[in-house]
Amino acid sequence: MRNLPVWIIAALLIAAGLSLTAYKARSLGLPLKPSTEAAVWTVEARAAFRARGGPVKATLLVPNKPPGFEQLDEHFISNGFGVSQEDSGLNRAALWAIRRANGTQALYYRVTVYESETRSATHTDPFPGYPQVPAYGESTQAAVNALLEEVRSESADIATFARALIERMNREGSNPSVDSLRSGGNSPGAWAQWLVDVLAGARIPARVIWGLPLVDGTRDASLVPFIEVHNEQRWIPMSPQTGKIGLPEDFLVWRVGNDPLLAVDGGAQPDVRFSVARSQREIVSIARDRARNHGSILLDYSLFALPVQTQNVYKVLLTVPLGAFLVVLLRNVVGVKTFGTFMPILIALAFRETKLLWGIILFSLIVALGLGLRFALERLKLLLVPRLASVLIIVIFLMLLVSLISHQLGMDRGLSIALFPMVILAMTIERMSLVWEEHGAGEAILQGGGSLLVAAAGFLVMSNPTLTHLVFVFPELLLVLLGGCLILGRYTGYRLSEFWRFRAVIAGKSG
């Protein structure tokens, strides 16, 4: 029970950190992987018509939460027209109006979208109910009944039924009944609607959806029809030509149903053409626009709001808690001995510039030379503070010497030795010499090797692209590390190294 407050605080910290991270990832779209850019599509619809010289009202259907995509921004462009919006649930419309217009008019709607990892790739509106059987006419009714009966015997559920029916309807010369039904549509849109009507004969709810294939550089494109079938659980999109389930890749659903794309009151010859352009945008910029659309100000108080120079500082600084947590694990759970608590973390930071192999070589060289000179100073019987200052001066001199020699030898990595924390090196040399004198060379080398091992492991963790990305984009994950440290702070069990140390005793008890 005495550990209960620690467990409660740790659980609250971990829950808060993970919850905030999940919100920023799912709702704001911040990336969990260190990718920096994503594809963004800009689609422009040009609505043209000829005005008759009087009042004009133009209604253009525009995307309404298209499946699989997130909308970043949109613009309504016109000359002299007033504009408003209307949402009918499935469709959304832009309404332009003007008191008087004459001749050819052009209205523009521009939207920027990107592919969302969190939004469903199909519509999520509820089950619409079973449709009424259409009045086909006597001859058509017989052909539809024969086709439905044939397909029903070869299908297992609504999805396979609809797919088999579409495949048969598109197979010319396979059946006289089917051939008589193939004249039901003389355009892609009419054909898709005819398939919906035939499916209604089996009381299967279906509808036509219209979308735009997103191909970079597209000009003067038109919408392409697909159908959606509801299986009492969800909408299933299908190709009206092949029956293949699913929408094509990069397919932006624009409208649902057969309402006219552009309706003009006071004008004639309506026509809509689409242009598509693809660009790359930083994922953080996308998330910022998305947060603004959702009314969230969270990103305004994130690290991305800081100057770039300050951001670069925190990109390094926020990796230090990762190294600290690793030290806690290796010391308190594994049982690795080190000189000090934070010395391995600072050495690991230096390894970020020198790289691991060169860093280990340079660190070992400086400590070995410094240790030899420290034993020489021992004969002078200096007081503690002057001795530490002397060791510090020796360390700096050795660093300078190694840098000069490595430069002459053409080894530029040696120049990075100046990044080593000189005070930590001096204290390491001092503590290593004391352990050497009190406990012997073996214990000193063991603790020195442990420090180097922890520093190397810390370098691997602190330079991992995924981990560094996560703690910078989601700094609230530090609360998870804090909760983990609190839990480990109450750990009083055996360390893993002690199982090896007392292996003989354990083996004797088990025997």
C-alpha positions, 0 to 999 in steps of 0.5 A: 500500500505504501507504493499506491500513491506513486502508482497512481501518480505514474498512471495519471502521468502516463495516461495524460501523455498517451491521451494527448499524443493520441489526440494530436495524432488522430485529430490534428494529423501530426505524424507518428513517423519521421516523414516530413512531407505529404502529397497535397492535391489542389482541385479547381472546378470551373463552372461556366454558363451563358447568362440571359441578362437578368438575375442569375442563381447558380448552384454548384455541388462541392465535396462534403467530407469526402471519404479518405481525404481531409480538406485543408482549405477552399476558395470561392472565386467570382466576379460580382457574385455573392456566394453562400453555402448550403449543406444537405447532409450527403452533399454540400452546395455553393450558391452564387447569385447576382442581380444582373448578368449577361453573356458567358460567365465563369465561376471557380471553386478551388479546394485543397485536400490530402489523403487522411490516415484516420478518415474512413475510405467509404461513406459512413452515413447510416443504412437508408432502408430497403428500396421499393421495386421499380416499375420496369415494364412487363418485358423488362420485369421478366428479364430483371427477374430472370437475371436476379434469380440466376445471380442469387443462386451464385452469390453468398451475400449482398456484396457478392450478389451485386458484384456478380450482377454487375459483371453479368450486365457488362458481359455482352452476348452472355444471355439474351435476358441480359442483352435486353437490359444492356440498353438501359444506359447510354452514358456512364452516369445513366448506366450506373443509375440503371445498375442501381435500379436493377439492384433495387429489384432485389431490394438492395439499397444502392446509389450513384456517387461521382468522383474525380481521379486525382492525376497531376496536371489534369485539365478539363476533366469530368467526374466519373460515376461509381456505385455504392451498395449497402450490406446493412452494415456499411457502404461498399463502393463498386465499379459500374464497369467491372464490379470490382470492390473499392474506389481507385487510388487517389479518387476524390468523391465529389457528390452523391446521387444524381442531382445536377452538378451545376444548376443555373436559374437565369442561364443556359449551357451549364458546364463544369470542368476540373483541373488537378495539381499535386504538390508537396507540403510539410506534414506539420503545415498540414496539421496546422491548417487542419487544427485551425479548421477544427478550431484547435489552438494546440499547435500555436503553443507547440514547439513548431511555434518557436523560432527555427534556431530554438527548435533545433536546440530542443531537438537535441535537448528533448533527447536527454530524457530518453538517455536518462530513462535508459540510464535508470533501466540499465543501472536499477534493473540491469545493474550496470555500474557507471561513473555518475548518473549523467556522465554517460548521457553527456558523452552520448550527446558528444557521440552524436557529432563524433559518431559512435566508433570514433567517439569510443576511441577518442573517449578511451584515449583521453581517459587513458592518458588522463588517468596516467597523468592523474597517477603522476599527480598523486605523488605531489600530494595535492589538495582536492580542488587544485588536483581537480583543476589540474586534471581539467587543464590536462584534459583540455591539453590532451584534447587539443593535442589529439585534435592537432595530431588528427588534423595533421593525419587528415582525420577530421573526426578527431576535431570533434573531440572538442565537443566532449564535456571536458568537466565530465571527463575530468571528473571521470578520470578523478573518480576512476583513479580513486576507485582504482586505488580503493577497489583495484584496477578490475573494479575501475575498468568495470565501471569505466567500461559500464559507463562507455557501454551506457553512453553507446546505448544512449547514443543509439537511443538518442540518435534514433530518428523515430524516437527523436521525432516522437519526443519533438512532435509529441513532447507530452511523451516525456510525461510517460518517461516521468511516470516510468521513472517514478515506477522504477524509483520504487523498484527494490528487487534483484537486478539482472546482473545479480542473478548472474552474480549469485548463480551458484546460490540459485543453482544450489537452491534449485538442486 
